[in-house]
Amino acid sequence: MTGYSHQKDDVLKRLRRIEGQVRGLQRMVENDTYCIDVLTQVSAATRALQSFALALLDEHMACCVAEAIAGGGEDAEEKVREASAAIARLVRS
């Protein structure tokens, strides 16, 4: 089970909105839109992806990691290591 299972429709809706933003960027380039306007939209799409990633990480910590910690053992340690690595990747991006 995934942490976002209970709100999968909302997660997919959010991803479709981000996909729409990226397709909008493609149209802007196809239409020779002014560079600064394209960059503004790139910034908005980037923020949307970052926000999505943080929400997904929050769900993962609250569900998957919390359940593993409650169970204890090596699984708990592995889930914490995975979460830590995911946070490091997000910070570097």
GULO-435308 format. One record per residue (C-alpha): residue number from 0; residue in three letters; x, y, z. Coordinates in Angstrom, 3 decimals. Layout:
BEGIN
+-----+---------+----------+----------+----------+
! num ! residuo !        X !        Y !        Z !
+-----+---------+----------+----------+----------+
! NUM !     ALA !        X !        Y !        Z !
...
+-----+---------+----------+----------+----------+
//
This chain:
BEGIN
+-----+---------+----------+----------+----------+
! num ! residuo !        X !        Y !        Z !
+-----+---------+----------+----------+----------+
!   0 !     MET !    0.000 !    0.000 !    0.000 !
!   1 !     THR !    1.201 !    3.509 !   -0.780 !
!   2 !     GLY !    0.769 !    6.587 !    1.369 !
!   3 !     TYR !   -1.280 !    8.343 !   -1.291 !
!   4 !     SER !   -3.701 !    5.460 !   -1.975 !
!   5 !     HIS !   -6.575 !    7.144 !   -0.170 !
!   6 !     GLN !   -6.263 !   10.254 !   -2.357 !
!   7 !     LYS !   -5.017 !    8.788 !   -5.618 !
!   8 !     ASP !   -7.535 !   10.731 !   -7.714 !
!   9 !     ASP !   -6.334 !   14.039 !   -6.232 !
!  10 !     VAL !   -2.702 !   13.077 !   -6.819 !
!  11 !     LEU !   -3.409 !   12.197 !  -10.446 !
!  12 !     LYS !   -5.375 !   15.417 !  -10.943 !
!  13 !     ARG !   -2.432 !   17.406 !   -9.622 !
!  14 !     LEU !   -0.010 !   15.594 !  -11.928 !
!  15 !     ARG !   -2.276 !   16.244 !  -14.910 !
!  16 !     ARG !   -2.229 !   19.956 !  -14.094 !
!  17 !     ILE !    1.581 !   19.874 !  -14.041 !
!  18 !     GLU !    1.566 !   17.960 !  -17.319 !
!  19 !     GLY !   -0.635 !   20.706 !  -18.751 !
!  20 !     GLN !    1.879 !   23.307 !  -17.622 !
!  21 !     VAL !    4.684 !   21.454 !  -19.400 !
!  22 !     ARG !    2.611 !   21.128 !  -22.568 !
!  23 !     GLY !    1.938 !   24.841 !  -22.314 !
!  24 !     LEU !    5.697 !   25.397 !  -22.272 !
!  25 !     GLN !    6.013 !   23.363 !  -25.459 !
!  26 !     ARG !    3.341 !   25.502 !  -27.128 !
!  27 !     MET !    5.067 !   28.668 !  -25.977 !
!  28 !     VAL !    8.330 !   27.562 !  -27.593 !
!  29 !     GLU !    6.514 !   26.459 !  -30.758 !
!  30 !     ASN !    4.907 !   29.924 !  -30.910 !
!  31 !     ASP !    8.234 !   31.726 !  -30.354 !
!  32 !     THR !    7.064 !   33.251 !  -27.070 !
!  33 !     TYR !    9.382 !   35.802 !  -25.468 !
!  34 !     CYS !   12.125 !   34.072 !  -23.434 !
!  35 !     ILE !   11.281 !   35.739 !  -20.123 !
!  36 !     ASP !    7.654 !   34.659 !  -20.409 !
!  37 !     VAL !    8.751 !   31.065 !  -21.020 !
!  38 !     LEU !   11.138 !   31.234 !  -18.065 !
!  39 !     THR !    8.340 !   32.526 !  -15.855 !
!  40 !     GLN !    6.252 !   29.499 !  -16.755 !
!  41 !     VAL !    9.230 !   27.168 !  -16.231 !
!  42 !     SER !    9.520 !   28.591 !  -12.731 !
!  43 !     ALA !    5.812 !   27.955 !  -12.091 !
!  44 !     ALA !    6.064 !   24.345 !  -13.327 !
!  45 !     THR !    9.163 !   23.782 !  -11.219 !
!  46 !     ARG !    7.402 !   25.098 !   -8.103 !
!  47 !     ALA !    4.404 !   22.876 !   -8.847 !
!  48 !     LEU !    6.633 !   19.789 !   -9.085 !
!  49 !     GLN !    8.482 !   20.734 !   -5.911 !
!  50 !     SER !    5.219 !   21.219 !   -4.071 !
!  51 !     PHE !    3.984 !   17.854 !   -5.332 !
!  52 !     ALA !    7.204 !   16.156 !   -4.223 !
!  53 !     LEU !    6.966 !   17.663 !   -0.736 !
!  54 !     ALA !    3.347 !   16.576 !   -0.373 !
!  55 !     LEU !    4.233 !   13.055 !   -1.500 !
!  56 !     LEU !    7.156 !   12.949 !    0.923 !
!  57 !     ASP !    4.885 !   14.109 !    3.731 !
!  58 !     GLU !    2.422 !   11.313 !    2.930 !
!  59 !     HIS !    5.253 !    8.791 !    2.783 !
!  60 !     MET !    6.562 !    9.857 !    6.177 !
!  61 !     ALA !    3.111 !    9.857 !    7.769 !
!  62 !     CYS !    2.100 !    6.480 !    6.356 !
!  63 !     CYS !    4.866 !    4.208 !    5.126 !
!  64 !     VAL !    7.652 !    5.328 !    7.458 !
!  65 !     ALA !    5.397 !    5.647 !   10.513 !
!  66 !     GLU !    4.003 !    2.130 !    9.974 !
!  67 !     ALA !    7.495 !    0.696 !    9.560 !
!  68 !     ILE !    8.721 !    2.417 !   12.721 !
!  69 !     ALA !    5.731 !    1.099 !   14.651 !
!  70 !     GLY !    6.671 !   -2.395 !   13.475 !
!  71 !     GLY !   10.330 !   -1.870 !   14.320 !
!  72 !     GLY !   13.278 !   -3.882 !   13.115 !
!  73 !     GLU !   15.266 !   -3.670 !    9.921 !
!  74 !     ASP !   12.264 !   -2.550 !    7.862 !
!  75 !     ALA !   11.992 !    0.572 !   10.002 !
!  76 !     GLU !   15.665 !    1.377 !    9.550 !
!  77 !     GLU !   15.395 !    0.848 !    5.793 !
!  78 !     LYS !   12.340 !    3.129 !    5.481 !
!  79 !     VAL !   14.127 !    5.892 !    7.395 !
!  80 !     ARG !   17.211 !    5.504 !    5.160 !
!  81 !     GLU !   15.030 !    5.662 !    2.040 !
!  82 !     ALA !   13.257 !    8.781 !    3.278 !
!  83 !     SER !   16.555 !   10.429 !    4.161 !
!  84 !     ALA !   17.934 !    9.690 !    0.699 !
!  85 !     ALA !   14.780 !   11.048 !   -0.927 !
!  86 !     ILE !   15.068 !   14.246 !    1.102 !
!  87 !     ALA !   18.712 !   14.606 !    0.059 !
!  88 !     ARG !   17.724 !   14.218 !   -3.616 !
!  89 !     LEU !   15.018 !   16.853 !   -3.266 !
!  90 !     VAL !   17.367 !   19.291 !   -1.561 !
!  91 !     ARG !   19.983 !   18.865 !   -4.294 !
!  92 !     SER !   17.474 !   19.404 !   -7.108 !
+-----+---------+----------+----------+----------+
//
